[in-house]
């Protein structure tokens, strides 16, 4: 390790003067702070912002003003770019290399992959994959031939994304964690190609960063957890965006080995407790984990987690599950209603999520199901549901389940069971009231009670 100059020494010596740094996502959060230490060191900077309109332009102008305060002579250009759009990726490269990709006047020294997403509403189920994984790799492939020998790619990673699959994940953050983890793996697989071109990959793994959107979300949904987590951080508090930005600049001044990982905040998370695999929970224990169901509506007698993403629920049907379904001359044909089997599958899927993910004060709302087929089940029959967590997408958790009869015959196949993860139970109640009102139904007595204490 080499000694990193002090801020005063950096201002005086301008160690990055003449270097070109491209940073994605510079209008808010950590990204709005990233240009400042580079400007202090004399670098030329091209940043990106994604949202057109007055508000976004004002935010980006605020970043430009801060850069000028740090170094009035710094060159900082902000470009309106959606990094998921291949045409706009090309426009960014064109501007970065001097206006003509085929006859460039400069090369890129540092590419900082900061822009990310996955928690936004209304972006579609593939949004997290598109912005956090695919777009990152596309940018690297596009920029790599235009980078200086001795250049550097810095991938901004989160602690939960870095350890995805090895630790208990926050359910609401899972779309981001899964896709950014995939991006890091893909980037690391490209190290041999980077080395051929004389370019290094560095990964900065950040803890919860204060005053960012993720910090705000965690504060709402996992408030108790967050206080406990912060007490374990070196120094007793989470780092802020300014600290992160300085570390990124210092990673350029001292890049280390190709593929080097730098941590800010904690450098590890508790490993997932695999002792829960194979542990069977009795009906009473299941009821504690699914408190929204009463005895009549709980269709699990036992549940066993079989893996990080899978579990088995069992249920022996009861006479009352069949009461009133058929009448008259068909009354002797006791068949369990299909919506009960659907609920049983959803409950088993919910248990997989509840046992392997952290919900905090969040509320998983069962929102949809698609079944390939649904057959009959009978009184006293013990049904087995094999449920799997499939993936997390923007605000949703997608699972699937197969239900088997007592003799092993498959009686139902649900290829999609969807849960909307709402940040708090209070939002869940508001959603419930709003949906009733939209359908012209008066509030019921329980849902109209004030729960906003």
C-alpha positions as a Markdown table, in Angstrom:
| # | Residue | x | y | z |
|---|---|---|---|---|
| 1 | Unk | 0.0 | 0.0 | 0.0 |
| 2 | Unk | 1.2 | 3.5 | -0.8 |
| 3 | Unk | 0.4 | 6.5 | 1.3 |
| 4 | Unk | -2.6 | 8.5 | 0.1 |
| 5 | Unk | -1.9 | 12.2 | 0.0 |
| 6 | Unk | -3.9 | 14.5 | 2.3 |
| 7 | Unk | -6.7 | 16.7 | 0.9 |
| 8 | Unk | -4.5 | 19.7 | 1.0 |
| 9 | Unk | -1.7 | 17.9 | -0.8 |
| 10 | Unk | -4.1 | 16.7 | -3.5 |
| 11 | Unk | -5.4 | 20.2 | -4.1 |
| 12 | Unk | -1.9 | 21.4 | -4.5 |
| 13 | Unk | -0.4 | 18.6 | -6.6 |
| 14 | Unk | -3.5 | 17.8 | -8.7 |
| 15 | Unk | -2.5 | 14.1 | -9.2 |
| 16 | Unk | -5.3 | 13.4 | -11.6 |
| 17 | Unk | -4.9 | 16.5 | -13.8 |
| 18 | Unk | -5.4 | 15.5 | -17.4 |
| 19 | Unk | -7.2 | 12.3 | -16.5 |
| 20 | Unk | -10.7 | 11.6 | -17.8 |
| 21 | Unk | -13.2 | 10.1 | -15.3 |
| 22 | Unk | -16.7 | 9.0 | -16.4 |
| 23 | Unk | -19.2 | 8.5 | -13.6 |
| 24 | Unk | -22.7 | 7.1 | -14.1 |
| 25 | Unk | -25.6 | 8.5 | -12.0 |
| 26 | Unk | -24.2 | 11.8 | -10.6 |
| 27 | Unk | -27.4 | 13.7 | -9.9 |
| 28 | Unk | -28.4 | 12.3 | -6.4 |
| 29 | Unk | -27.2 | 10.2 | -3.5 |
| 30 | Unk | -23.6 | 8.9 | -3.5 |
| 31 | Unk | -23.3 | 9.8 | -7.2 |
| 32 | Unk | -23.8 | 13.5 | -6.5 |
| 33 | Unk | -20.7 | 13.4 | -4.3 |
| 34 | Unk | -18.5 | 11.3 | -6.5 |
| 35 | Unk | -17.3 | 14.1 | -8.8 |
| 36 | Unk | -16.1 | 16.3 | -5.9 |
| 37 | Unk | -12.9 | 14.5 | -4.8 |
| 38 | Unk | -12.0 | 13.9 | -8.5 |
| 39 | Unk | -12.4 | 17.6 | -9.2 |
| 40 | Unk | -10.2 | 18.4 | -6.2 |
| 41 | Unk | -7.6 | 16.1 | -7.8 |
| 42 | Unk | -7.8 | 18.0 | -11.1 |
| 43 | Unk | -9.5 | 15.3 | -13.2 |
| 44 | Unk | -11.8 | 16.0 | -16.1 |
| 45 | Unk | -15.2 | 14.5 | -15.4 |
| 46 | Unk | -18.2 | 13.4 | -17.4 |
| 47 | Unk | -21.3 | 12.5 | -15.3 |
| 48 | Unk | -24.8 | 11.3 | -16.2 |
| 49 | Unk | -28.3 | 12.1 | -15.0 |
| 50 | Unk | -31.3 | 10.2 | -16.2 |
| 51 | Unk | -34.5 | 12.2 | -15.5 |
| 52 | Unk | -35.3 | 15.1 | -17.8 |
| 53 | Unk | -37.2 | 18.0 | -16.4 |
| 54 | Unk | -36.6 | 21.0 | -14.2 |
| 55 | Unk | -36.2 | 19.2 | -10.9 |
| 56 | Unk | -33.5 | 16.9 | -12.3 |
| 57 | Unk | -31.7 | 19.7 | -14.0 |
| 58 | Unk | -31.7 | 21.7 | -10.8 |
| 59 | Unk | -30.2 | 18.8 | -8.9 |
| 60 | Unk | -27.5 | 18.3 | -11.5 |
| 61 | Unk | -26.8 | 22.1 | -11.6 |
| 62 | Unk | -26.3 | 21.9 | -7.9 |
| 63 | Unk | -23.7 | 19.2 | -8.4 |
| 64 | Unk | -22.0 | 21.4 | -11.0 |
| 65 | Unk | -21.9 | 24.3 | -8.6 |
| 66 | Unk | -20.3 | 22.1 | -5.9 |
| 67 | Unk | -17.7 | 21.0 | -8.3 |
| 68 | Unk | -16.9 | 24.6 | -9.2 |
| 69 | Unk | -16.6 | 25.5 | -5.5 |
| 70 | Unk | -14.1 | 22.6 | -5.0 |
| 71 | Unk | -12.1 | 23.5 | -8.1 |
| 72 | Unk | -13.2 | 26.5 | -10.3 |
| 73 | Unk | -11.0 | 25.2 | -13.1 |
| 74 | Unk | -12.4 | 21.7 | -13.1 |
| 75 | Unk | -14.0 | 20.4 | -16.3 |
| 76 | Unk | -17.3 | 18.7 | -15.4 |
| 77 | Unk | -19.9 | 17.8 | -18.1 |
| 78 | Unk | -23.2 | 16.3 | -17.2 |
| 79 | Unk | -25.0 | 14.3 | -19.8 |
| 80 | Unk | -28.7 | 13.2 | -19.9 |
| 81 | Unk | -28.4 | 9.5 | -20.4 |
| 82 | Unk | -30.5 | 6.4 | -19.7 |
| 83 | Unk | -27.8 | 3.8 | -19.3 |
| 84 | Unk | -30.2 | 1.0 | -20.2 |
| 85 | Unk | -30.7 | 2.5 | -23.7 |
| 86 | Unk | -28.0 | 1.3 | -26.1 |
| 87 | Unk | -28.3 | 4.4 | -28.2 |
| 88 | Unk | -27.8 | 6.6 | -25.2 |
| 89 | Unk | -24.8 | 4.5 | -24.1 |
| 90 | Unk | -23.2 | 5.3 | -27.4 |
| 91 | Unk | -24.0 | 9.0 | -27.0 |
| 92 | Unk | -22.2 | 8.9 | -23.6 |
| 93 | Unk | -19.2 | 7.3 | -25.1 |
| 94 | Unk | -19.2 | 9.8 | -28.0 |
| 95 | Unk | -19.2 | 12.7 | -25.6 |
| 96 | Unk | -16.6 | 11.1 | -23.4 |
| 97 | Unk | -14.0 | 10.6 | -26.2 |
| 98 | Unk | -14.3 | 14.0 | -27.7 |
| 99 | Unk | -17.3 | 13.9 | -30.0 |
| 100 | Unk | -16.4 | 11.2 | -32.5 |
| 101 | Unk | -16.0 | 7.6 | -31.5 |
| 102 | Unk | -14.2 | 6.8 | -34.8 |
| 103 | Unk | -11.7 | 9.7 | -34.4 |
| 104 | Unk | -11.4 | 10.2 | -30.7 |
| 105 | Unk | -9.4 | 13.0 | -29.2 |
| 106 | Unk | -9.1 | 11.4 | -25.8 |
| 107 | Unk | -9.4 | 8.1 | -23.9 |
| 108 | Unk | -11.1 | 7.3 | -20.7 |
| 109 | Unk | -8.9 | 6.7 | -17.7 |
| 110 | Unk | -11.5 | 5.8 | -15.1 |
| 111 | Unk | -15.1 | 4.4 | -15.5 |
| 112 | Unk | -17.1 | 4.5 | -12.3 |
| 113 | Unk | -20.2 | 2.3 | -12.5 |
| 114 | Unk | -22.4 | 3.9 | -9.9 |
| 115 | Unk | -25.9 | 4.2 | -11.4 |
| 116 | Unk | -28.3 | 1.5 | -10.1 |
| 117 | Unk | -31.9 | 0.9 | -9.5 |
| 118 | Unk | -34.5 | -1.8 | -8.8 |
| 119 | Unk | -36.7 | -0.4 | -6.1 |
| 120 | Unk | -38.6 | 2.0 | -8.3 |
| 121 | Unk | -42.4 | 1.5 | -8.9 |
| 122 | Unk | -43.8 | 0.9 | -12.4 |
| 123 | Unk | -40.5 | 0.0 | -14.1 |
| 124 | Unk | -41.4 | -3.6 | -15.1 |
| 125 | Unk | -40.2 | -6.9 | -13.8 |
| 126 | Unk | -37.0 | -6.9 | -15.7 |
| 127 | Unk | -35.9 | -3.4 | -14.6 |
| 128 | Unk | -33.5 | -4.5 | -11.9 |
| 129 | Unk | -31.8 | -7.0 | -14.2 |
| 130 | Unk | -31.6 | -4.4 | -17.0 |
| 131 | Unk | -30.1 | -1.5 | -15.0 |
| 132 | Unk | -28.0 | -3.4 | -12.4 |
| 133 | Unk | -26.6 | -6.2 | -14.5 |
| 134 | Unk | -27.1 | -6.0 | -18.3 |
| 135 | Unk | -26.5 | -2.2 | -18.6 |
| 136 | Unk | -23.3 | -2.4 | -16.5 |
| 137 | Unk | -21.8 | -5.1 | -18.7 |
| 138 | Unk | -22.8 | -3.3 | -21.9 |
| 139 | Unk | -21.1 | -0.1 | -20.7 |
| 140 | Unk | -17.9 | -1.9 | -19.9 |
| 141 | Unk | -17.9 | -3.7 | -23.3 |
| 142 | Unk | -18.5 | -0.4 | -25.0 |
| 143 | Unk | -16.0 | 1.6 | -23.2 |
| 144 | Unk | -13.2 | -0.9 | -22.8 |
| 145 | Unk | -11.6 | -0.3 | -26.3 |
| 146 | Unk | -11.6 | 3.4 | -25.5 |
| 147 | Unk | -9.8 | 3.2 | -22.2 |
| 148 | Unk | -6.2 | 4.1 | -21.5 |
| 149 | Unk | -3.7 | 1.4 | -20.8 |
| 150 | Unk | -3.4 | 1.7 | -17.0 |
| 151 | Unk | -7.1 | 2.6 | -16.8 |
| 152 | Unk | -9.5 | 1.5 | -14.2 |
| 153 | Unk | -13.1 | 0.3 | -13.9 |
| 154 | Unk | -14.7 | 0.8 | -10.5 |
| 155 | Unk | -17.9 | -1.1 | -9.7 |
| 156 | Unk | -20.0 | 0.3 | -6.8 |
| 157 | Unk | -21.4 | -2.6 | -4.9 |
| 158 | Unk | -23.5 | -3.0 | -1.7 |
| 159 | Unk | -22.6 | -5.3 | 1.2 |
| 160 | Unk | -25.9 | -7.3 | 0.8 |
| 161 | Unk | -25.3 | -7.7 | -3.0 |
| 162 | Unk | -21.7 | -8.7 | -2.5 |
| 163 | Unk | -22.8 | -11.5 | -0.1 |
| 164 | Unk | -26.0 | -12.4 | -1.9 |
| 165 | Unk | -26.9 | -16.1 | -1.3 |
| 166 | Unk | -24.6 | -16.3 | 1.7 |
| 167 | Unk | -26.6 | -14.3 | 4.2 |
| 168 | Unk | -30.2 | -13.7 | 5.2 |
| 169 | Unk | -31.4 | -11.1 | 2.7 |
| 170 | Unk | -33.8 | -8.2 | 3.2 |
| 171 | Unk | -36.8 | -9.1 | 1.1 |
| 172 | Unk | -37.6 | -5.7 | -0.1 |
| 173 | Unk | -34.0 | -5.2 | -1.3 |
| 174 | Unk | -33.6 | -8.6 | -3.0 |
| 175 | Unk | -34.1 | -7.4 | -6.6 |
| 176 | Unk | -31.1 | -5.1 | -6.2 |
| 177 | Unk | -29.0 | -7.6 | -4.3 |
| 178 | Unk | -29.6 | -10.4 | -6.8 |
| 179 | Unk | -28.9 | -8.4 | -9.9 |
| 180 | Unk | -25.9 | -6.4 | -8.6 |
| 181 | Unk | -24.4 | -9.7 | -7.4 |
| 182 | Unk | -24.8 | -11.1 | -10.9 |
| 183 | Unk | -23.1 | -8.0 | -12.3 |
| 184 | Unk | -20.1 | -8.3 | -10.0 |
| 185 | Unk | -19.7 | -12.0 | -11.0 |
| 186 | Unk | -19.8 | -11.1 | -14.7 |
| 187 | Unk | -17.3 | -8.3 | -14.3 |
| 188 | Unk | -14.9 | -10.5 | -12.4 |
| 189 | Unk | -15.1 | -13.1 | -15.2 |
| 190 | Unk | -13.9 | -10.4 | -17.5 |
| 191 | Unk | -10.6 | -9.7 | -15.6 |
| 192 | Unk | -8.5 | -11.8 | -18.1 |
| 193 | Unk | -9.7 | -9.5 | -20.9 |
| 194 | Unk | -9.2 | -6.4 | -18.9 |
| 195 | Unk | -5.6 | -7.5 | -18.2 |
| 196 | Unk | -4.9 | -7.9 | -21.9 |
| 197 | Unk | -5.9 | -4.3 | -22.4 |
| 198 | Unk | -4.0 | -3.1 | -19.3 |
| 199 | Unk | -7.2 | -2.1 | -17.4 |
| 200 | Unk | -7.9 | -3.0 | -13.8 |
| 201 | Unk | -11.2 | -3.8 | -12.2 |
| 202 | Unk | -11.8 | -2.6 | -8.6 |
| 203 | Unk | -14.9 | -3.2 | -6.5 |
| 204 | Unk | -16.0 | -0.9 | -3.7 |
| 205 | Unk | -18.4 | -2.7 | -1.3 |
| 206 | Unk | -20.4 | -0.2 | 0.8 |
| 207 | Unk | -22.4 | -0.8 | 3.9 |
| 208 | Unk | -25.6 | 1.1 | 4.5 |
| 209 | Unk | -24.7 | 4.7 | 3.4 |
| 210 | Unk | -26.3 | 7.5 | 5.4 |
| 211 | Unk | -28.7 | 9.9 | 3.7 |
| 212 | Unk | -29.3 | 7.7 | 0.7 |
| 213 | Unk | -32.5 | 6.2 | -0.6 |
| 214 | Unk | -31.6 | 2.8 | 0.7 |
| 215 | Unk | -30.8 | 4.2 | 4.2 |
| 216 | Unk | -34.2 | 5.9 | 4.2 |
| 217 | Unk | -36.0 | 2.7 | 3.2 |
| 218 | Unk | -34.1 | 0.6 | 5.8 |
| 219 | Unk | -35.0 | 3.3 | 8.4 |
| 220 | Unk | -38.7 | 2.8 | 7.7 |
| 221 | Unk | -38.8 | -0.9 | 7.3 |
| 222 | Unk | -36.0 | -2.2 | 9.4 |
| 223 | Unk | -35.6 | 0.5 | 12.0 |
| 224 | Unk | -34.7 | -1.7 | 15.0 |
| 225 | Unk | -32.3 | -3.8 | 12.8 |
| 226 | Unk | -30.7 | -0.7 | 11.5 |
| 227 | Unk | -29.9 | 0.7 | 14.9 |
| 228 | Unk | -28.4 | -2.6 | 16.0 |
| 229 | Unk | -26.4 | -2.9 | 12.7 |
| 230 | Unk | -25.0 | 0.6 | 13.0 |
| 231 | Unk | -23.6 | -0.2 | 16.4 |
| 232 | Unk | -21.4 | -2.9 | 14.8 |
| 233 | Unk | -19.9 | -0.6 | 12.3 |
| 234 | Unk | -16.3 | 0.6 | 13.0 |
| 235 | Unk | -16.6 | 4.0 | 14.6 |
| 236 | Unk | -20.2 | 3.3 | 15.6 |
| 237 | Unk | -22.0 | 4.9 | 12.6 |
| 238 | Unk | -22.6 | 4.2 | 8.9 |
| 239 | Unk | -20.4 | 6.0 | 6.4 |
| 240 | Unk | -21.9 | 8.9 | 4.4 |
| 241 | Unk | -21.7 | 9.7 | 0.7 |
| 242 | Unk | -18.8 | 12.1 | 1.1 |
| 243 | Unk | -16.7 | 9.4 | 2.7 |
| 244 | Unk | -17.6 | 7.0 | 0.0 |
| 245 | Unk | -16.6 | 9.5 | -2.7 |
| 246 | Unk | -13.2 | 10.1 | -1.1 |
| 247 | Unk | -12.6 | 6.3 | -0.9 |
| 248 | Unk | -13.4 | 6.0 | -4.6 |
| 249 | Unk | -10.9 | 8.7 | -5.6 |
| 250 | Unk | -8.3 | 7.1 | -3.3 |
| 251 | Unk | -8.9 | 3.8 | -5.1 |
| 252 | Unk | -7.8 | 5.5 | -8.3 |
| 253 | Unk | -4.7 | 6.9 | -6.6 |
| 254 | Unk | -3.9 | 3.4 | -5.3 |
| 255 | Unk | -5.7 | 0.8 | -7.3 |
| 256 | Unk | -4.2 | -2.4 | -5.9 |
| 257 | Unk | -4.4 | -5.7 | -7.7 |
| 258 | Unk | -6.8 | -6.4 | -10.6 |
| 259 | Unk | -10.1 | -7.5 | -9.0 |
| 260 | Unk | -9.2 | -5.9 | -5.7 |
| 261 | Unk | -12.1 | -5.4 | -3.3 |
| 262 | Unk | -12.3 | -2.4 | -0.9 |
| 263 | Unk | -14.9 | -2.1 | 1.9 |
| 264 | Unk | -16.3 | 0.9 | 3.6 |
| 265 | Unk | -18.2 | 0.3 | 6.8 |
| 266 | Unk | -18.4 | -3.4 | 7.7 |
| 267 | Unk | -16.6 | -6.0 | 5.6 |
| 268 | Unk | -18.8 | -9.0 | 6.4 |
| 269 | Unk | -22.3 | -10.1 | 7.2 |
| 270 | Unk | -23.5 | -13.0 | 9.4 |
| 271 | Unk | -23.7 | -16.2 | 7.3 |
| 272 | Unk | -27.0 | -17.8 | 6.7 |
| 273 | Unk | -27.8 | -20.3 | 9.5 |
| 274 | Unk | -28.1 | -23.5 | 7.6 |
| 275 | Unk | -29.1 | -25.4 | 10.7 |
| 276 | Unk | -32.7 | -24.4 | 9.9 |
| 277 | Unk | -32.6 | -26.7 | 6.8 |
| 278 | Unk | -34.5 | -29.8 | 7.6 |
| 279 | Unk | -36.0 | -28.4 | 10.8 |
| 280 | Unk | -39.8 | -29.1 | 10.8 |
| 281 | Unk | -42.0 | -26.4 | 12.3 |
| 282 | Unk | -45.3 | -27.5 | 13.8 |
| 283 | Unk | -48.6 | -25.8 | 13.0 |
| 284 | Unk | -48.4 | -23.6 | 16.1 |
| 285 | Unk | -44.9 | -22.3 | 15.0 |
| 286 | Unk | -46.2 | -21.8 | 11.4 |
| 287 | Unk | -49.1 | -19.8 | 12.8 |
| 288 | Unk | -46.6 | -17.5 | 14.7 |
| 289 | Unk | -44.8 | -16.8 | 11.4 |
| 290 | Unk | -48.1 | -16.2 | 9.5 |
| 291 | Unk | -50.1 | -14.2 | 12.0 |
| 292 | Unk | -52.5 | -12.9 | 9.4 |
| 293 | Unk | -54.3 | -16.3 | 9.3 |
| 294 | Unk | -56.7 | -17.7 | 11.8 |
| 295 | Unk | -57.1 | -21.4 | 12.5 |
| 296 | Unk | -59.8 | -21.8 | 9.8 |
| 297 | Unk | -57.7 | -20.2 | 7.1 |
| 298 | Unk | -54.3 | -21.7 | 7.9 |
| 299 | Unk | -53.7 | -24.6 | 5.5 |
| 300 | Unk | -50.3 | -25.8 | 6.8 |
| 301 | Unk | -49.9 | -28.3 | 9.6 |
| 302 | Unk | -46.1 | -28.4 | 9.3 |
| 303 | Unk | -43.4 | -26.8 | 7.3 |
| 304 | Unk | -39.8 | -27.8 | 6.5 |
| 305 | Unk | -37.2 | -25.5 | 4.9 |
| 306 | Unk | -35.2 | -27.7 | 2.5 |
| 307 | Unk | -32.9 | -25.1 | 1.0 |
| 308 | Unk | -32.2 | -21.4 | 0.7 |
| 309 | Unk | -35.1 | -21.1 | -1.8 |
| 310 | Unk | -37.3 | -24.1 | -1.2 |
| 311 | Unk | -39.5 | -25.7 | 1.4 |
| 312 | Unk | -42.2 | -28.4 | 1.9 |
| 313 | Unk | -45.5 | -27.8 | 3.6 |
| 314 | Unk | -48.0 | -30.5 | 4.7 |
| 315 | Unk | -51.6 | -30.3 | 5.5 |
| 316 | Unk | -54.3 | -32.9 | 6.3 |
| 317 | Unk | -57.6 | -31.7 | 5.1 |
| 318 | Unk | -60.5 | -31.3 | 7.6 |
| 319 | Unk | -64.2 | -31.9 | 7.2 |
| 320 | Unk | -64.9 | -28.2 | 7.6 |
| 321 | Unk | -62.7 | -27.4 | 4.6 |
| 322 | Unk | -65.4 | -29.1 | 2.4 |
| 323 | Unk | -68.6 | -27.9 | 4.1 |
| 324 | Unk | -71.1 | -26.2 | 1.8 |
| 325 | Unk | -69.1 | -26.5 | -1.4 |
| 326 | Unk | -71.6 | -28.8 | -3.1 |
| 327 | Unk | -75.3 | -29.1 | -2.2 |
| 328 | Unk | -78.4 | -31.1 | -3.0 |
| 329 | Unk | -77.8 | -34.4 | -4.8 |
| 330 | Unk | -74.1 | -33.5 | -5.0 |
| 331 | Unk | -73.7 | -33.0 | -1.3 |
| 332 | Unk | -72.0 | -36.4 | -0.8 |
| 333 | Unk | -69.2 | -35.4 | -3.2 |
| 334 | Unk | -66.7 | -33.9 | -0.8 |
| 335 | Unk | -64.1 | -31.9 | -2.8 |
| 336 | Unk | -61.8 | -29.2 | -1.4 |
| 337 | Unk | -62.5 | -25.8 | -3.0 |
| 338 | Unk | -59.7 | -24.8 | -5.4 |
| 339 | Unk | -59.1 | -21.5 | -3.7 |
| 340 | Unk | -58.2 | -23.3 | -0.5 |
| 341 | Unk | -55.5 | -25.3 | -2.4 |
| 342 | Unk | -54.3 | -22.0 | -3.9 |
| 343 | Unk | -54.1 | -20.4 | -0.4 |
| 344 | Unk | -52.2 | -23.5 | 0.9 |
| 345 | Unk | -49.6 | -23.1 | -1.9 |
| 346 | Unk | -49.3 | -19.4 | -1.3 |
| 347 | Unk | -48.8 | -20.0 | 2.5 |
| 348 | Unk | -46.0 | -22.6 | 1.8 |
| 349 | Unk | -44.3 | -20.1 | -0.6 |
| 350 | Unk | -44.7 | -17.4 | 2.0 |
| 351 | Unk | -43.0 | -19.6 | 4.6 |
| 352 | Unk | -40.0 | -20.1 | 2.3 |
| 353 | Unk | -39.7 | -16.3 | 2.1 |
| 354 | Unk | -40.3 | -15.7 | 5.8 |
| 355 | Unk | -37.7 | -18.4 | 6.8 |
| 356 | Unk | -34.9 | -17.1 | 4.4 |
| 357 | Unk | -35.6 | -13.4 | 4.1 |
| 358 | Unk | -35.9 | -10.5 | 6.5 |
| 359 | Unk | -39.2 | -8.7 | 6.3 |
| 360 | Unk | -38.8 | -6.2 | 9.2 |
| 361 | Unk | -42.0 | -4.2 | 9.5 |
| 362 | Unk | -42.7 | -4.9 | 5.8 |
| 363 | Unk | -45.8 | -6.7 | 4.7 |
| 364 | Unk | -45.9 | -9.4 | 2.0 |
| 365 | Unk | -49.2 | -9.0 | 0.2 |
| 366 | Unk | -50.4 | -12.1 | -1.9 |
| 367 | Unk | -51.3 | -10.4 | -5.2 |
| 368 | Unk | -51.6 | -13.1 | -7.8 |
| 369 | Unk | -51.3 | -16.7 | -8.9 |
| 370 | Unk | -51.2 | -18.6 | -12.2 |
| 371 | Unk | -52.0 | -22.4 | -12.2 |
| 372 | Unk | -51.3 | -24.8 | -15.0 |
| 373 | Unk | -53.9 | -27.2 | -13.5 |
| 374 | Unk | -55.8 | -27.8 | -10.4 |
| 375 | Unk | -57.3 | -31.2 | -9.5 |
| 376 | Unk | -59.4 | -32.6 | -6.6 |
| 377 | Unk | -58.5 | -33.4 | -3.0 |
| 378 | Unk | -60.6 | -35.2 | -0.4 |
| 379 | Unk | -61.4 | -35.2 | 3.3 |
| 380 | Unk | -58.6 | -36.6 | 5.5 |
| 381 | Unk | -56.1 | -36.5 | 2.7 |
| 382 | Unk | -52.6 | -35.3 | 3.6 |
| 383 | Unk | -51.4 | -32.9 | 0.9 |
| 384 | Unk | -47.8 | -32.0 | 0.4 |
| 385 | Unk | -46.8 | -28.6 | -1.1 |
| 386 | Unk | -43.3 | -28.2 | -2.6 |
| 387 | Unk | -42.7 | -24.4 | -2.8 |
| 388 | Unk | -39.8 | -22.5 | -4.4 |
| 389 | Unk | -38.7 | -18.9 | -4.2 |
| 390 | Unk | -38.0 | -18.1 | -7.9 |
| 391 | Unk | -36.9 | -14.5 | -8.1 |
| 392 | Unk | -37.4 | -11.0 | -6.8 |
| 393 | Unk | -38.3 | -8.2 | -9.2 |
| 394 | Unk | -39.3 | -4.6 | -8.7 |
| 395 | Unk | -41.3 | -4.6 | -5.5 |
| 396 | Unk | -42.4 | -8.2 | -6.0 |
| 397 | Unk | -41.4 | -11.7 | -4.9 |
| 398 | Unk | -42.2 | -14.5 | -7.4 |
| 399 | Unk | -42.5 | -18.1 | -6.2 |
| 400 | Unk | -43.9 | -21.4 | -7.6 |
| 401 | Unk | -45.4 | -24.5 | -6.0 |
| 402 | Unk | -46.5 | -28.0 | -6.8 |
| 403 | Unk | -49.1 | -29.8 | -4.6 |
| 404 | Unk | -49.2 | -33.6 | -4.3 |
| 405 | Unk | -51.9 | -35.9 | -3.0 |
| 406 | Unk | -51.5 | -38.6 | -0.4 |
| 407 | Unk | -50.5 | -41.2 | -3.1 |
| 408 | Unk | -48.0 | -38.8 | -4.7 |
| 409 | Unk | -50.3 | -37.8 | -7.5 |
| 410 | Unk | -49.8 | -34.1 | -8.4 |
| 411 | Unk | -53.1 | -32.3 | -7.8 |
| 412 | Unk | -52.0 | -28.7 | -8.6 |
| 413 | Unk | -49.2 | -26.8 | -10.3 |
| 414 | Unk | -48.8 | -23.1 | -9.6 |
| 415 | Unk | -46.1 | -21.7 | -12.0 |
| 416 | Unk | -46.4 | -18.3 | -10.5 |
| 417 | Unk | -47.3 | -17.0 | -7.0 |
| 418 | Unk | -46.8 | -13.3 | -6.6 |
| 419 | Unk | -46.2 | -11.2 | -3.4 |
| 420 | Unk | -46.0 | -7.5 | -3.3 |
| 421 | Unk | -43.6 | -6.4 | -0.6 |
| 422 | Unk | -45.0 | -3.2 | 1.0 |
| 423 | Unk | -42.5 | -1.3 | 3.2 |
| 424 | Unk | -44.8 | -1.2 | 6.2 |
| 425 | Unk | -48.0 | -2.8 | 7.5 |
| 426 | Unk | -49.6 | 0.6 | 7.7 |
| 427 | Unk | -49.1 | 0.9 | 3.9 |
| 428 | Unk | -50.7 | -2.5 | 3.6 |
| 429 | Unk | -53.7 | -1.3 | 5.5 |
| 430 | Unk | -53.9 | 1.8 | 3.3 |
| 431 | Unk | -53.7 | -0.3 | 0.2 |
| 432 | Unk | -56.5 | -2.5 | 1.5 |
| 433 | Unk | -58.8 | 0.5 | 2.2 |
| 434 | Unk | -58.0 | 2.1 | -1.1 |
| 435 | Unk | -58.8 | -1.0 | -3.1 |
| 436 | Unk | -62.1 | -1.4 | -1.3 |
| 437 | Unk | -63.0 | 2.2 | -2.0 |
| 438 | Unk | -62.0 | 1.9 | -5.7 |
| 439 | Unk | -64.5 | -1.0 | -6.0 |
| 440 | Unk | -67.3 | 1.0 | -4.4 |
| 441 | Unk | -67.2 | -0.8 | -1.1 |
| 442 | Unk | -67.7 | 1.0 | 2.2 |
| 443 | Unk | -64.8 | 0.5 | 4.8 |
| 444 | Unk | -65.4 | -2.4 | 7.1 |
| 445 | Unk | -65.3 | -1.8 | 10.9 |
| 446 | Unk | -61.8 | -3.1 | 11.4 |
| 447 | Unk | -60.2 | -1.5 | 8.4 |
| 448 | Unk | -61.6 | 1.9 | 9.2 |
| 449 | Unk | -59.9 | 2.0 | 12.6 |
| 450 | Unk | -57.1 | 4.6 | 12.9 |
| 451 | Unk | -53.8 | 2.7 | 13.0 |
| 452 | Unk | -51.5 | 5.6 | 12.4 |
| 453 | Unk | -50.2 | 6.0 | 15.9 |
